[in-house]
Amino acid sequence: MPLGLNTLQQFVLPTYWDAATLEKYRLRDGTTLDALMSDIAGALSIANGDLLSDPVVNSLISVTTDLTLEYRVGVSNGFEEHTEFTRPNASRGAVSGHMLPLKGYDRMLGWSWDFLRFASRSQIDADIASAIGDQKNLFQQKIFTRFFNSAYEAVGAAGRSMPFADGGTADPAFVPLAVSDRGGTFLSTHDHIVALNGITQANVVAGIRNLWEHGVNGPWDILVADADIGTWTDNTVITGYIPRADPLVRYGVTADMASVDPGYTGVIDTIYGAARLRSTGRFPTGYWGIYKSYGALDQRNPLAVRFGTDYGAGATIVKGASIVEYPIENAIIFLEFGVGVKDRIGAVAVQNTAGAYADPTIL
């Protein structure tokens, strides 16, 4: 579902404002208000598009405006042996579900009447660039917070936005569907938020199996902390690691090189198949995640980002109160979205520890 991009004119400037009149309002350096409005609109449109074009982010999420999710859960049904005079018992599928959060965020620009009288264009540009950077940081922080958070998020009085399968803590009724050819049935105690002691090939295999046993085939994506990338690319520790081929290097005929995009460091080969390896500085040392990405913004990806129906995907500049002369006095950048889990068994969040899993602080 294409949500499109927002422009300043769509939500801020009335249709019948006269550009010639706006031409009379100028910043100290001579920039006219109509030119400034157009440039701000373009900057926000580009920034809103960039939110969903980041390859790490869009491999994890899909976008929606839906409030709820509903999905099948495992039940103990099956066929009965046929008899001539006895009818079989009726069976039905079972469903569960949860809600997706939606929150609004404000970023005050603080452009007072006196400021706009004397401001230079470079000052305005710096404020807009700072707000755009804050928007990207907030968006990514909320995505990775939801990925690694082991608790549900309250939605309204009784609704919940669930984490990945957490052993039945958030929802004791959630039971993954049985996949008999890969291990059989599952219980409500099945967990995709786990503690695995050590960055090792064996633990990579354990994480991959936690997806493979649900019928999810590779390639998978492993996302690790930048602080740990030296260990993840050490062949004495991760024995299946294969580095990405570099077009500037001529390799020997016996060298195994990974054919992956430049955004990946390489791949880790396992008995179940290969997983692509990439790193980020958004979460701290000792944490990593593995998930199946079906492509950029694919509806089968493990997380869902919910945008509001009023303002669409991304930030909008909103007119401030107490306007004296300039339409952008006290303007506010407004952003409304929420991040939830789309597939409760679509990823595995891992902490490298011998103790119990603890939620990380996302930067």
VEXTOR-335314 format. One record per residue (C-alpha): residue number from 1; x, y, z; chain. Coordinates in Angstrom, 1 decimal, always signed. Layout:
<recs>
+------+--------+--------+--------+-------+
! doza !   east !  north !     up ! vokol !
+------+--------+--------+--------+-------+
!  NUM !      X !      Y !      Z !     A !
...
+------+--------+--------+--------+-------+
</recs>
This chain:
<recs>
+------+--------+--------+--------+-------+
! doza !   east !  north !     up ! vokol !
+------+--------+--------+--------+-------+
!    1 !   +0.0 !   +0.0 !   +0.0 !     A !
!    2 !   +1.8 !   +3.2 !   -1.1 !     A !
!    3 !   +1.5 !   +5.9 !   +1.5 !     A !
!    4 !   +3.4 !   +8.5 !   -0.4 !     A !
!    5 !   +5.3 !  +11.5 !   +0.8 !     A !
!    6 !   +4.0 !  +14.6 !   +2.5 !     A !
!    7 !   +4.7 !  +18.2 !   +1.5 !     A !
!    8 !   +4.6 !  +21.4 !   +3.4 !     A !
!    9 !   +1.8 !  +22.8 !   +1.3 !     A !
!   10 !   -0.4 !  +19.7 !   +1.9 !     A !
!   11 !   -0.8 !  +20.4 !   +5.6 !     A !
!   12 !   +0.4 !  +23.9 !   +6.3 !     A !
!   13 !   -0.1 !  +26.4 !   +3.6 !     A !
!   14 !   -3.7 !  +27.2 !   +2.6 !     A !
!   15 !   -4.4 !  +26.7 !   -1.1 !     A !
!   16 !   -5.2 !  +30.3 !   -1.7 !     A !
!   17 !   -2.2 !  +32.0 !   -0.1 !     A !
!   18 !   -0.8 !  +34.4 !   -2.6 !     A !
!   19 !   +2.9 !  +33.8 !   -3.6 !     A !
!   20 !   +3.2 !  +37.5 !   -4.5 !     A !
!   21 !   +2.2 !  +38.5 !   -1.0 !     A !
!   22 !   +4.6 !  +36.0 !   +0.5 !     A !
!   23 !   +7.3 !  +37.5 !   -1.7 !     A !
!   24 !   +7.2 !  +40.6 !   +0.6 !     A !
!   25 !   +8.4 !  +38.6 !   +3.6 !     A !
!   26 !  +12.2 !  +38.2 !   +3.5 !     A !
!   27 !  +14.8 !  +36.9 !   +5.8 !     A !
!   28 !  +17.8 !  +39.1 !   +6.6 !     A !
!   29 !  +19.8 !  +37.7 !   +3.7 !     A !
!   30 !  +17.0 !  +38.4 !   +1.2 !     A !
!   31 !  +15.5 !  +34.9 !   +1.0 !     A !
!   32 !  +11.8 !  +35.2 !   +0.3 !     A !
!   33 !   +9.3 !  +33.3 !   +2.3 !     A !
!   34 !   +7.8 !  +31.5 !   -0.6 !     A !
!   35 !  +11.2 !  +30.2 !   -1.7 !     A !
!   36 !  +11.9 !  +29.1 !   +1.9 !     A !
!   37 !   +8.6 !  +27.3 !   +2.1 !     A !
!   38 !   +9.3 !  +25.4 !   -1.1 !     A !
!   39 !  +12.8 !  +24.4 !   +0.0 !     A !
!   40 !  +11.6 !  +23.2 !   +3.4 !     A !
!   41 !   +8.9 !  +21.1 !   +1.6 !     A !
!   42 !  +11.5 !  +19.5 !   -0.6 !     A !
!   43 !  +13.8 !  +18.8 !   +2.3 !     A !
!   44 !  +11.0 !  +17.1 !   +4.3 !     A !
!   45 !   +9.9 !  +15.0 !   +1.3 !     A !
!   46 !  +13.5 !  +13.7 !   +0.8 !     A !
!   47 !  +13.9 !  +13.0 !   +4.5 !     A !
!   48 !  +10.6 !  +11.1 !   +4.7 !     A !
!   49 !  +11.6 !   +9.0 !   +1.7 !     A !
!   50 !  +15.0 !   +8.3 !   +3.4 !     A !
!   51 !  +13.3 !   +6.9 !   +6.4 !     A !
!   52 !  +12.1 !   +3.9 !   +4.4 !     A !
!   53 !  +15.0 !   +3.6 !   +2.0 !     A !
!   54 !  +17.7 !   +2.6 !   +4.6 !     A !
!   55 !  +18.6 !   -1.0 !   +3.7 !     A !
!   56 !  +18.7 !   -2.2 !   +7.3 !     A !
!   57 !  +15.4 !   -0.7 !   +8.2 !     A !
!   58 !  +13.5 !   -1.7 !   +5.2 !     A !
!   59 !  +14.7 !   -5.2 !   +5.4 !     A !
!   60 !  +13.1 !   -5.5 !   +8.8 !     A !
!   61 !   +9.8 !   -3.8 !   +8.3 !     A !
!   62 !   +6.6 !   -3.3 !   +6.4 !     A !
!   63 !   +4.3 !   -0.3 !   +6.6 !     A !
!   64 !   +0.6 !   -0.2 !   +7.4 !     A !
!   65 !   -2.1 !   +1.9 !   +8.8 !     A !
!   66 !   -3.9 !   -1.0 !  +10.4 !     A !
!   67 !   -4.6 !   -1.0 !  +14.1 !     A !
!   68 !   -4.6 !   -4.7 !  +14.7 !     A !
!   69 !   -3.0 !   -8.0 !  +13.6 !     A !
!   70 !   -4.6 !  -11.4 !  +13.7 !     A !
!   71 !   -2.8 !  -14.7 !  +13.0 !     A !
!   72 !   -3.2 !  -18.5 !  +13.3 !     A !
!   73 !   -1.8 !  -20.3 !  +16.3 !     A !
!   74 !   -1.1 !  -24.0 !  +16.8 !     A !
!   75 !   -3.8 !  -26.4 !  +17.9 !     A !
!   76 !   -3.9 !  -30.2 !  +18.2 !     A !
!   77 !   -6.3 !  -31.0 !  +15.4 !     A !
!   78 !   -5.9 !  -33.8 !  +12.9 !     A !
!   79 !   -7.7 !  -36.5 !  +11.0 !     A !
!   80 !   -9.5 !  -39.4 !  +12.6 !     A !
!   81 !   -9.7 !  -42.9 !  +11.2 !     A !
!   82 !  -12.8 !  -43.4 !   +9.2 !     A !
!   83 !  -15.6 !  -45.7 !  +10.5 !     A !
!   84 !  -18.8 !  -46.6 !   +8.8 !     A !
!   85 !  -21.3 !  -45.3 !  +11.3 !     A !
!   86 !  -19.5 !  -42.7 !  +13.5 !     A !
!   87 !  -19.0 !  -39.1 !  +12.4 !     A !
!   88 !  -15.6 !  -37.5 !  +13.2 !     A !
!   89 !  -15.3 !  -34.6 !  +15.7 !     A !
!   90 !  -15.4 !  -31.1 !  +14.3 !     A !
!   91 !  -12.2 !  -29.2 !  +14.4 !     A !
!   92 !  -11.4 !  -25.6 !  +13.7 !     A !
!   93 !   -8.3 !  -23.4 !  +13.4 !     A !
!   94 !   -7.4 !  -21.1 !  +16.3 !     A !
!   95 !   -6.3 !  -17.4 !  +16.0 !     A !
!   96 !   -4.7 !  -14.9 !  +18.3 !     A !
!   97 !   -3.7 !  -11.3 !  +17.7 !     A !
!   98 !   -2.4 !   -8.1 !  +19.1 !     A !
!   99 !   -2.4 !   -4.3 !  +18.4 !     A !
!  100 !   +0.1 !   -2.0 !  +16.8 !     A !
!  101 !   +1.0 !   +1.2 !  +18.7 !     A !
!  102 !   +0.7 !   +4.7 !  +17.3 !     A !
!  103 !   +2.3 !   +7.8 !  +19.0 !     A !
!  104 !   +2.8 !  +11.4 !  +18.0 !     A !
!  105 !   +6.2 !  +13.1 !  +18.4 !     A !
!  106 !   +6.9 !  +16.9 !  +18.3 !     A !
!  107 !  +10.0 !  +18.8 !  +17.5 !     A !
!  108 !   +9.8 !  +22.5 !  +18.3 !     A !
!  109 !  +11.7 !  +24.7 !  +15.9 !     A !
!  110 !  +11.3 !  +27.8 !  +18.1 !     A !
!  111 !  +11.3 !  +30.3 !  +15.3 !     A !
!  112 !  +10.1 !  +33.5 !  +17.0 !     A !
!  113 !   +9.0 !  +36.6 !  +15.3 !     A !
!  114 !  +12.2 !  +38.4 !  +16.2 !     A !
!  115 !  +14.3 !  +35.5 !  +15.0 !     A !
!  116 !  +12.6 !  +35.4 !  +11.6 !     A !
!  117 !  +13.1 !  +39.2 !  +11.2 !     A !
!  118 !  +16.8 !  +38.9 !  +11.5 !     A !
!  119 !  +17.6 !  +35.2 !  +10.7 !     A !
!  120 !  +19.9 !  +34.3 !   +7.8 !     A !
!  121 !  +19.2 !  +31.3 !   +5.5 !     A !
!  122 !  +22.0 !  +29.3 !   +7.0 !     A !
!  123 !  +20.4 !  +29.4 !  +10.4 !     A !
!  124 !  +17.1 !  +28.2 !   +9.1 !     A !
!  125 !  +18.9 !  +25.4 !   +7.1 !     A !
!  126 !  +20.7 !  +24.3 !  +10.2 !     A !
!  127 !  +17.5 !  +24.0 !  +12.2 !     A !
!  128 !  +15.8 !  +22.0 !   +9.5 !     A !
!  129 !  +18.8 !  +19.7 !   +9.1 !     A !
!  130 !  +19.0 !  +19.1 !  +12.8 !     A !
!  131 !  +15.3 !  +18.2 !  +12.9 !     A !
!  132 !  +15.7 !  +15.8 !  +10.0 !     A !
!  133 !  +18.6 !  +14.1 !  +11.8 !     A !
!  134 !  +16.5 !  +13.8 !  +15.0 !     A !
!  135 !  +13.6 !  +12.3 !  +12.9 !     A !
!  136 !  +15.9 !   +9.6 !  +11.5 !     A !
!  137 !  +17.4 !   +8.8 !  +14.9 !     A !
!  138 !  +14.0 !   +8.5 !  +16.6 !     A !
!  139 !  +12.6 !   +6.3 !  +13.8 !     A !
!  140 !  +15.6 !   +3.8 !  +13.9 !     A !
!  141 !  +15.7 !   +3.8 !  +17.7 !     A !
!  142 !  +12.1 !   +2.8 !  +18.0 !     A !
!  143 !  +12.6 !   +0.0 !  +15.4 !     A !
!  144 !  +15.5 !   -1.6 !  +17.2 !     A !
!  145 !  +13.9 !   -1.0 !  +20.6 !     A !
!  146 !  +10.9 !   -3.1 !  +19.5 !     A !
!  147 !  +13.2 !   -5.8 !  +18.0 !     A !
!  148 !  +15.1 !   -6.3 !  +21.3 !     A !
!  149 !  +12.4 !   -5.5 !  +23.8 !     A !
!  150 !  +11.2 !   -8.6 !  +25.6 !     A !
!  151 !   +8.1 !   -7.0 !  +27.1 !     A !
!  152 !   +4.8 !   -6.1 !  +25.5 !     A !
!  153 !   +3.8 !   -2.4 !  +25.0 !     A !
!  154 !   +0.4 !   -1.3 !  +26.3 !     A !
!  155 !   -2.0 !   +0.0 !  +23.6 !     A !
!  156 !   -4.9 !   +1.8 !  +25.2 !     A !
!  157 !   -6.5 !   +0.4 !  +28.4 !     A !
!  158 !   -6.2 !   -3.3 !  +27.6 !     A !
!  159 !   -4.5 !   -3.7 !  +24.3 !     A !
!  160 !   -1.0 !   -5.0 !  +23.8 !     A !
!  161 !   +1.7 !   -4.8 !  +21.2 !     A !
!  162 !   +3.5 !   -8.1 !  +21.6 !     A !
!  163 !   +7.2 !   -8.9 !  +21.5 !     A !
!  164 !   +8.6 !  -11.9 !  +19.6 !     A !
!  165 !   +7.7 !  -15.2 !  +21.1 !     A !
!  166 !   +8.8 !  -14.9 !  +24.7 !     A !
!  167 !   +8.0 !  -18.2 !  +26.3 !     A !
!  168 !   +4.4 !  -17.3 !  +27.0 !     A !
!  169 !   +5.0 !  -14.3 !  +29.3 !     A !
!  170 !   +3.2 !  -11.7 !  +27.2 !     A !
!  171 !   +0.5 !  -14.1 !  +25.8 !     A !
!  172 !   +0.2 !  -17.6 !  +27.3 !     A !
!  173 !   -2.2 !  -18.5 !  +24.5 !     A !
!  174 !   +0.4 !  -18.0 !  +21.7 !     A !
!  175 !   +1.6 !  -21.3 !  +20.3 !     A !
!  176 !   +3.5 !  -21.4 !  +17.0 !     A !
!  177 !   +2.1 !  -23.6 !  +14.2 !     A !
!  178 !   +3.4 !  -27.1 !  +14.1 !     A !
!  179 !   +5.9 !  -28.0 !  +11.3 !     A !
!  180 !   +6.2 !  -31.7 !  +11.6 !     A !
!  181 !   +8.9 !  -32.2 !   +9.0 !     A !
!  182 !  +11.2 !  -29.9 !  +10.9 !     A !
!  183 !  +10.8 !  -31.0 !  +14.5 !     A !
!  184 !   +7.1 !  -31.4 !  +15.3 !     A !
!  185 !   +4.9 !  -29.2 !  +17.5 !     A !
!  186 !   +5.6 !  -26.2 !  +19.7 !     A !
!  187 !   +4.4 !  -25.1 !  +23.1 !     A !
!  188 !   +3.5 !  -21.7 !  +24.5 !     A !
!  189 !   +6.9 !  -21.8 !  +26.2 !     A !
!  190 !   +8.7 !  -21.5 !  +22.8 !     A !
!  191 !  +11.1 !  -18.5 !  +23.0 !     A !
!  192 !  +12.7 !  -16.2 !  +20.4 !     A !
!  193 !  +14.2 !  -13.8 !  +22.9 !     A !
!  194 !  +17.2 !  -15.8 !  +24.2 !     A !
!  195 !  +20.5 !  -15.6 !  +26.0 !     A !
!  196 !  +23.3 !  -17.5 !  +24.3 !     A !
!  197 !  +26.7 !  -17.5 !  +25.9 !     A !
!  198 !  +29.4 !  -16.6 !  +23.5 !     A !
!  199 !  +29.8 !  -15.5 !  +19.9 !     A !
!  200 !  +30.3 !  -18.9 !  +18.3 !     A !
!  201 !  +29.5 !  -20.9 !  +15.3 !     A !
!  202 !  +27.4 !  -23.2 !  +17.4 !     A !
!  203 !  +25.3 !  -20.3 !  +18.7 !     A !
!  204 !  +24.8 !  -19.0 !  +15.2 !     A !
!  205 !  +23.5 !  -22.5 !  +14.2 !     A !
!  206 !  +21.2 !  -22.5 !  +17.2 !     A !
!  207 !  +19.8 !  -19.1 !  +16.3 !     A !
!  208 !  +19.2 !  -20.1 !  +12.7 !     A !
!  209 !  +17.6 !  -23.4 !  +13.7 !     A !
!  210 !  +15.1 !  -21.4 !  +15.8 !     A !
!  211 !  +13.8 !  -19.9 !  +12.5 !     A !
!  212 !  +14.4 !  -22.9 !  +10.2 !     A !
!  213 !  +12.3 !  -25.2 !  +12.4 !     A !
!  214 !   +9.3 !  -23.0 !  +11.6 !     A !
!  215 !   +9.7 !  -23.7 !   +7.9 !     A !
!  216 !  +11.7 !  -20.5 !   +7.3 !     A !
!  217 !  +14.4 !  -21.1 !   +4.7 !     A !
!  218 !  +17.5 !  -19.0 !   +4.1 !     A !
!  219 !  +19.2 !  -16.8 !   +3.4 !     A !
!  220 !  +18.8 !  -15.2 !   +6.7 !     A !
!  221 !  +20.2 !  -11.8 !   +8.0 !     A !
!  222 !  +22.3 !  -11.5 !  +11.1 !     A !
!  223 !  +22.5 !   -8.0 !  +12.5 !     A !
!  224 !  +25.3 !   -7.5 !  +15.1 !     A !
!  225 !  +26.7 !   -4.6 !  +17.1 !     A !
!  226 !  +29.5 !   -2.6 !  +15.4 !     A !
!  227 !  +31.5 !   -3.1 !  +18.6 !     A !
!  228 !  +31.6 !   -6.9 !  +18.1 !     A !
!  229 !  +32.2 !   -7.1 !  +14.4 !     A !
!  230 !  +35.9 !   -8.1 !  +14.9 !     A !
!  231 !  +34.8 !  -11.2 !  +16.7 !     A !
!  232 !  +32.0 !  -12.0 !  +14.2 !     A !
!  233 !  +34.6 !  -11.9 !  +11.3 !     A !
!  234 !  +37.2 !  -14.0 !  +13.1 !     A !
!  235 !  +37.3 !  -17.4 !  +11.4 !     A !
!  236 !  +38.8 !  -19.1 !  +14.5 !     A !
!  237 !  +35.5 !  -18.1 !  +16.3 !     A !
!  238 !  +32.9 !  -18.1 !  +13.5 !     A !
!  239 !  +34.3 !  -21.0 !  +11.4 !     A !
!  240 !  +31.7 !  -20.5 !   +8.7 !     A !
!  241 !  +32.5 !  -16.9 !   +8.1 !     A !
!  242 !  +33.2 !  -15.9 !   +4.4 !     A !
!  243 !  +34.1 !  -12.3 !   +3.7 !     A !
!  244 !  +32.4 !  -10.2 !   +1.0 !     A !
!  245 !  +34.3 !  -10.0 !   -2.3 !     A !
!  246 !  +35.8 !   -6.6 !   -3.0 !     A !
!  247 !  +36.0 !   -5.5 !   -6.7 !     A !
!  248 !  +39.4 !   -3.8 !   -6.0 !     A !
!  249 !  +41.0 !   -7.1 !   -4.9 !     A !
!  250 !  +42.2 !  -10.0 !   -7.1 !     A !
!  251 !  +41.7 !  -13.2 !   -5.2 !     A !
!  252 !  +43.3 !  -16.6 !   -5.6 !     A !
!  253 !  +41.4 !  -19.5 !   -7.2 !     A !
!  254 !  +41.1 !  -21.2 !   -3.8 !     A !
!  255 !  +39.6 !  -18.3 !   -2.0 !     A !
!  256 !  +35.9 !  -18.5 !   -1.0 !     A !
!  257 !  +34.2 !  -15.1 !   -1.3 !     A !
!  258 !  +30.6 !  -14.1 !   -0.5 !     A !
!  259 !  +28.5 !  -12.6 !   -3.3 !     A !
!  260 !  +26.6 !  -10.0 !   -1.3 !     A !
!  261 !  +25.8 !   -6.3 !   -1.5 !     A !
!  262 !  +28.4 !   -3.8 !   -0.1 !     A !
!  263 !  +26.1 !   -3.2 !   +2.9 !     A !
!  264 !  +27.0 !   -6.7 !   +4.2 !     A !
!  265 !  +30.3 !   -7.7 !   +5.7 !     A !
!  266 !  +30.0 !  -11.2 !   +4.4 !     A !
!  267 !  +28.1 !  -14.4 !   +5.1 !     A !
!  268 !  +28.2 !  -17.2 !   +7.7 !     A !
!  269 !  +27.7 !  -20.6 !   +6.2 !     A !
!  270 !  +26.0 !  -23.3 !   +8.4 !     A !
!  271 !  +24.5 !  -26.7 !   +8.0 !     A !
!  272 !  +21.1 !  -25.1 !   +7.4 !     A !
!  273 !  +22.3 !  -22.6 !   +4.8 !     A !
!  274 !  +23.9 !  -19.2 !   +4.7 !     A !
!  275 !  +23.2 !  -16.0 !   +6.7 !     A !
!  276 !  +24.2 !  -12.6 !   +5.5 !     A !
!  277 !  +26.2 !  -10.6 !   +8.1 !     A !
!  278 !  +25.9 !   -6.8 !   +8.7 !     A !
!  279 !  +26.5 !   -4.5 !  +11.7 !     A !
!  280 !  +25.1 !   -1.3 !  +13.2 !     A !
!  281 !  +26.0 !   +1.0 !  +15.9 !     A !
!  282 !  +22.4 !   +1.4 !  +17.0 !     A !
!  283 !  +22.6 !   -1.2 !  +19.8 !     A !
!  284 !  +25.3 !   -2.1 !  +22.3 !     A !
!  285 !  +27.9 !   -4.8 !  +22.4 !     A !
!  286 !  +26.7 !   -8.2 !  +23.3 !     A !
!  287 !  +23.5 !   -8.2 !  +21.4 !     A !
!  288 !  +22.6 !   -9.6 !  +18.0 !     A !
!  289 !  +19.6 !  -10.6 !  +16.0 !     A !
!  290 !  +18.7 !  -13.0 !  +13.2 !     A !
!  291 !  +15.7 !  -12.7 !  +11.0 !     A !
!  292 !  +14.3 !  -13.6 !   +7.6 !     A !
!  293 !  +13.9 !  -10.6 !   +5.2 !     A !
!  294 !  +11.7 !  -11.1 !   +2.3 !     A !
!  295 !  +12.7 !   -7.8 !   +0.7 !     A !
!  296 !  +12.4 !   -4.1 !   +1.2 !     A !
!  297 !   +9.1 !   -3.3 !   +3.1 !     A !
!  298 !   +7.7 !   -6.7 !   +2.3 !     A !
!  299 !   +4.6 !   -7.6 !   +4.3 !     A !
!  300 !   +6.2 !  -10.8 !   +5.5 !     A !
!  301 !   +9.1 !   -9.0 !   +7.3 !     A !
!  302 !   +9.2 !   -9.4 !  +11.1 !     A !
!  303 !   +8.3 !   -5.9 !  +12.1 !     A !
!  304 !   +5.5 !   -3.5 !  +11.1 !     A !
!  305 !   +5.6 !   +0.3 !  +11.2 !     A !
!  306 !   +2.2 !   +1.8 !  +11.7 !     A !
!  307 !   +1.6 !   +5.4 !  +10.4 !     A !
!  308 !   -1.4 !   +7.5 !  +11.1 !     A !
!  309 !   -4.0 !   +8.1 !   +8.4 !     A !
!  310 !   -4.0 !  +11.9 !   +8.9 !     A !
!  311 !   -0.4 !  +12.8 !   +8.0 !     A !
!  312 !   +0.9 !   +9.6 !   +6.3 !     A !
!  313 !   +4.5 !   +8.4 !   +6.4 !     A !
!  314 !   +7.0 !  +10.8 !   +7.8 !     A !
!  315 !   +7.3 !  +14.3 !   +9.3 !     A !
!  316 !   +5.1 !  +17.3 !   +8.6 !     A !
!  317 !   +5.8 !  +20.9 !   +9.6 !     A !
!  318 !   +2.8 !  +22.4 !  +11.4 !     A !
!  319 !   +2.0 !  +26.0 !  +11.9 !     A !
!  320 !   +2.7 !  +27.2 !  +15.4 !     A !
!  321 !   +0.4 !  +29.1 !  +17.7 !     A !
!  322 !   +0.5 !  +32.9 !  +18.3 !     A !
!  323 !   +1.5 !  +33.8 !  +14.7 !     A !
!  324 !   +2.2 !  +37.5 !  +14.6 !     A !
!  325 !   +3.5 !  +38.0 !  +11.1 !     A !
!  326 !   +5.4 !  +35.1 !   +9.6 !     A !
!  327 !   +3.4 !  +31.8 !   +8.9 !     A !
!  328 !   +6.2 !  +29.7 !  +10.3 !     A !
!  329 !   +6.6 !  +31.4 !  +13.6 !     A !
!  330 !   +6.9 !  +28.8 !  +16.4 !     A !
!  331 !   +6.5 !  +26.0 !  +13.8 !     A !
!  332 !   +6.6 !  +22.4 !  +14.9 !     A !
!  333 !   +7.8 !  +19.3 !  +13.1 !     A !
!  334 !   +5.2 !  +16.5 !  +13.8 !     A !
!  335 !   +5.8 !  +12.8 !  +13.3 !     A !
!  336 !   +3.3 !  +10.0 !  +14.1 !     A !
!  337 !   +4.2 !   +6.3 !  +14.0 !     A !
!  338 !   +4.5 !   +3.2 !  +16.0 !     A !
!  339 !   +6.5 !   +0.0 !  +15.6 !     A !
!  340 !   +5.2 !   -3.5 !  +16.4 !     A !
!  341 !   +6.0 !   -7.1 !  +15.8 !     A !
!  342 !   +4.4 !   -8.5 !  +12.6 !     A !
!  343 !   +5.6 !  -12.1 !  +12.9 !     A !
!  344 !   +6.2 !  -13.3 !  +16.4 !     A !
!  345 !   +8.5 !  -16.1 !  +15.1 !     A !
!  346 !  +10.0 !  -14.2 !  +12.3 !     A !
!  347 !  +13.2 !  -13.2 !  +14.2 !     A !
!  348 !  +15.3 !  -14.1 !  +17.1 !     A !
!  349 !  +16.7 !  -11.5 !  +19.5 !     A !
!  350 !  +19.9 !  -12.6 !  +21.3 !     A !
!  351 !  +22.0 !  -11.4 !  +24.2 !     A !
!  352 !  +25.5 !  -12.8 !  +24.5 !     A !
!  353 !  +25.4 !  -13.7 !  +28.2 !     A !
!  354 !  +25.6 !  -16.7 !  +30.6 !     A !
!  355 !  +22.7 !  -15.2 !  +32.6 !     A !
!  356 !  +19.1 !  -14.2 !  +31.8 !     A !
!  357 !  +18.3 !  -12.0 !  +28.8 !     A !
!  358 !  +18.0 !   -8.3 !  +29.7 !     A !
!  359 !  +16.7 !   -5.6 !  +27.3 !     A !
!  360 !  +19.4 !   -3.3 !  +25.9 !     A !
!  361 !  +19.5 !   +0.5 !  +25.8 !     A !
!  362 !  +19.1 !   +1.5 !  +22.1 !     A !
!  363 !  +21.1 !   +4.5 !  +21.0 !     A !
+------+--------+--------+--------+-------+
</recs>
